Amino acid sequence: MKITILTHLEHEGDAQHDVVVDQVAKALREGDHKPSILGVHGDVKKLINGLTRRRPDLVFNLMETFGESQLGAVGVVGLLSLLNIRFTGAGAGEFYLQEDKALTKKLLHFDGIGYPDFAVFSQNADLETGGRLRMPLFVKPLRMDGSIGINGHSLVHSAKEMMQRVAAIHEEVKDAALVEEYIEGREFYVGILGNQKPLVFPPIEMDFSKMPGHKPHVVDAKAKWDENSVEYKGTEAVLPELPDELRAKLQKVALDAYRALRVRDYGRIDMRLTDTGDIYVIEVNASCYLEQSSEYSRAAAAAGIDYVALINRITEEALGRYVQEAAVPSRKRKKKTTA
């Protein structure tokens, strides 16, 4: 099967792409597919022409941004849909929900899934609240991912600190600010694979035991990207030994959130567990990062699915979804006639 791996480039014409692209390509070749790589920065014509030349049976979509827009994933998958090209992972609706964290919380609320109480401070709109807030609070951009806009000042303990951080996000990130109640507790990531009968992986826990005592237990931008920082060195994703009851509870909440947000093919749910046993969903990540050493890939391995099998299972799930959709009879409207 011809599969085009679609990826973002930092600049148009770059020869380099994220290491995950080559890992996915290798896994697909081992699965007897014929992968090609299409890297695009922000050129719509190049994207369309590249897909037209390749005529893939499926696009393995690794595109999370487009050009300078951190929120370009919605447009990319919308274009793929308009071109009637099959692709893996989240569609435009799922990406939109993932980007708008306040809307995500409202959908979680509808299904009775726990989440931190929150407020949204938009740049050009009234204050939006979703619960009664108590200090300390965590302030982050409403729509960004990858810990963009999250740093050592994100955890605030006063109204003054909160408004300073809100103003900084407005100015520096050009996004609305999401202010949510900080949930003290253990942090877990639960990966899920599939659609009709999803497989829930064992939970991965973020270990903060090596974090300096004055640092909050959060995964900020330094913890993710700055290998020389104390935040990076003080955090480690581990596969914990958990009681069966707790593991099952975490997996159930994750699966409920996965379904509530209509995640397709694969995704990861980030949660916090308090000392009293309450579970709060922090993030729902559709089309999460698939690098071979990522939390998602490691959890899959713990479930008995190696990397090659994982990538090819995602491909199979996407193809199966399109087959199922094609089997549903279309509803054509009859044109009304007048005498």
Secondary structure, DSSP 8 states (H G I E B T S, - for coil): -EEEEEEE-SSTT-S---HHHHHHHHHHHHTT-EEEEEEESS-HHHHHHHHHHH--SEEEE----BTTBTTTHHHHHHHHHHTT--BSS--HHHHHHHH-HHHHHHHHHHTT-----EEEE-SSS--EEES---SSEEEEESS--TTTT-STTSEESSHHHHHHHHHHIIIII-S-EEEEE---SEEEEEEEE-SSS-EE---EEEE-TTS-TTS-S---HHHHH-TTSHHHHT-EEE-----HHHHHHHHHHHHHHHHHTT--SEEEEEEEE-TTS-EEEEEEEET----TTSHHHHHHHHTT--HHHHHHHHHHHHHHHHHHHHHS-----------
